[in-house]
Amino acid sequence: MPTKTIGVREEVYERLRARKRDGESFTDLIDRLIDESEGDWRDGFGSLSVEEADSLRETTAASRERFDGSASDRQTAALDRLAGAPDGDDQPSDDGSDDAEPDDADPDDANVDAGGSA
């Protein structure tokens, strides 16, 4: 039987040698490994049943809808922040008073209140 010589990197050779059984040639080893493999993933491509394919389509569509909704909400919030729109933290308190400083507040007064010197 004719043979072919192939080159493999040293680390691949060592991995093959470690899997080789007593009395097994490299040809026998490679043949066994090929037979044990599950084959080429492309062989089963497109082999979903109609029910599985429908379920996959429905799941994908629902996932896309959830993502689109949350992405839209995040985008709107980001655009509002960029435009300077309040994000809820600067809203007046429930008692009707505004937490922001009055327009006529003296900046030096803030330093005194915060422990600074005037």
C-alpha positions as CSV (number, residue, x, y, z in Angstrom):
1,M,0.0,0.0,0.0
2,P,1.4,3.4,-0.9
3,T,2.1,5.9,1.9
4,K,2.4,9.7,2.2
5,T,4.7,11.6,4.5
6,I,3.2,14.6,6.3
7,G,4.8,17.2,8.5
8,V,3.4,18.2,11.9
9,R,4.6,20.6,14.5
10,E,6.5,19.1,17.4
11,E,3.7,19.8,19.9
12,V,1.2,18.1,17.6
13,Y,3.4,15.1,17.3
14,E,3.7,14.9,21.1
15,R,0.0,15.1,21.5
16,L,-0.5,12.3,18.9
17,R,2.2,10.2,20.5
18,A,0.5,10.5,23.9
19,R,-2.8,9.2,22.5
20,K,-1.2,6.3,20.7
21,R,-2.0,2.9,22.1
22,D,0.6,0.1,22.6
23,G,1.3,-1.6,19.2
24,E,-0.7,1.1,17.3
25,S,1.0,2.8,14.4
26,F,0.5,6.5,13.7
27,T,-1.6,5.5,10.7
28,D,-3.8,3.4,13.0
29,L,-4.0,6.2,15.5
30,I,-5.0,8.8,13.0
31,D,-7.6,6.5,11.4
32,R,-9.1,5.8,14.9
33,L,-9.2,9.5,15.8
34,I,-11.0,10.3,12.5
35,D,-13.5,7.5,13.1
36,E,-14.1,8.7,16.7
37,S,-14.7,12.3,15.7
38,E,-18.3,13.4,15.2
39,G,-17.5,14.4,11.6
40,D,-17.8,17.6,9.8
41,W,-20.2,20.1,11.3
42,R,-21.3,21.1,7.8
43,D,-22.7,17.6,7.3
44,G,-25.6,18.4,9.6
45,F,-26.1,22.0,8.5
46,G,-29.7,22.8,7.9
47,S,-31.0,19.7,9.6
48,L,-33.4,21.2,12.1
49,S,-36.9,19.9,12.1
50,V,-39.7,22.3,11.1
51,E,-40.7,22.5,14.7
52,E,-37.2,23.3,15.9
53,A,-36.7,25.9,13.2
54,D,-40.0,27.6,14.1
55,S,-39.0,27.6,17.8
56,L,-35.6,29.0,17.0
57,R,-37.2,31.8,14.8
58,E,-39.7,32.7,17.6
59,T,-37.0,32.8,20.3
60,T,-34.7,34.9,18.1
61,A,-37.5,37.4,17.3
62,A,-38.5,37.7,21.0
63,S,-34.8,38.3,21.9
64,R,-34.4,41.0,19.2
65,E,-37.6,42.7,20.4
66,R,-36.4,42.8,24.0
67,F,-32.9,44.1,22.9
68,D,-34.4,46.7,20.6
69,G,-36.7,48.0,23.4
70,S,-33.9,48.3,26.0
71,A,-31.5,49.7,23.5
72,S,-34.0,52.4,22.5
73,D,-34.6,53.3,26.2
74,R,-30.8,53.5,26.8
75,Q,-30.4,55.6,23.7
76,T,-33.2,58.0,24.7
77,A,-31.7,58.4,28.2
78,A,-28.2,59.1,26.9
79,L,-29.5,61.7,24.4
80,D,-31.5,63.4,27.2
81,R,-28.4,63.5,29.4
82,L,-26.3,65.0,26.5
83,A,-29.0,67.6,25.8
84,G,-28.9,68.6,29.5
85,A,-32.4,67.3,30.3
86,P,-32.9,66.3,33.9
87,D,-32.7,62.6,34.6
88,G,-34.8,62.6,37.7
89,D,-32.0,63.5,40.2
90,D,-32.6,67.3,39.9
91,Q,-36.3,67.1,40.4
92,P,-37.9,69.2,43.2
93,S,-38.5,67.4,46.5
94,D,-42.0,66.3,47.5
95,D,-42.4,69.2,49.9
96,G,-42.3,71.7,47.1
97,S,-38.9,73.1,48.0
98,D,-36.2,73.0,45.4
99,D,-32.9,71.4,46.5
100,A,-30.9,73.7,44.2
101,E,-29.2,76.8,45.7
102,P,-31.1,80.1,45.2
103,D,-29.9,82.3,42.4
104,D,-28.7,85.0,44.9
105,A,-26.6,82.6,47.0
106,D,-23.1,83.8,47.9
107,P,-20.5,81.2,46.8
108,D,-18.4,82.1,49.9
109,D,-21.3,81.1,52.1
110,A,-21.1,77.6,50.7
111,N,-17.5,77.4,51.7
112,V,-18.3,78.4,55.2
113,D,-21.0,75.8,55.5
114,A,-18.7,73.2,54.1
115,G,-16.0,73.9,56.7
116,G,-14.1,76.4,54.6
117,S,-13.1,79.9,55.5
118,A,-14.8,83.0,54.3
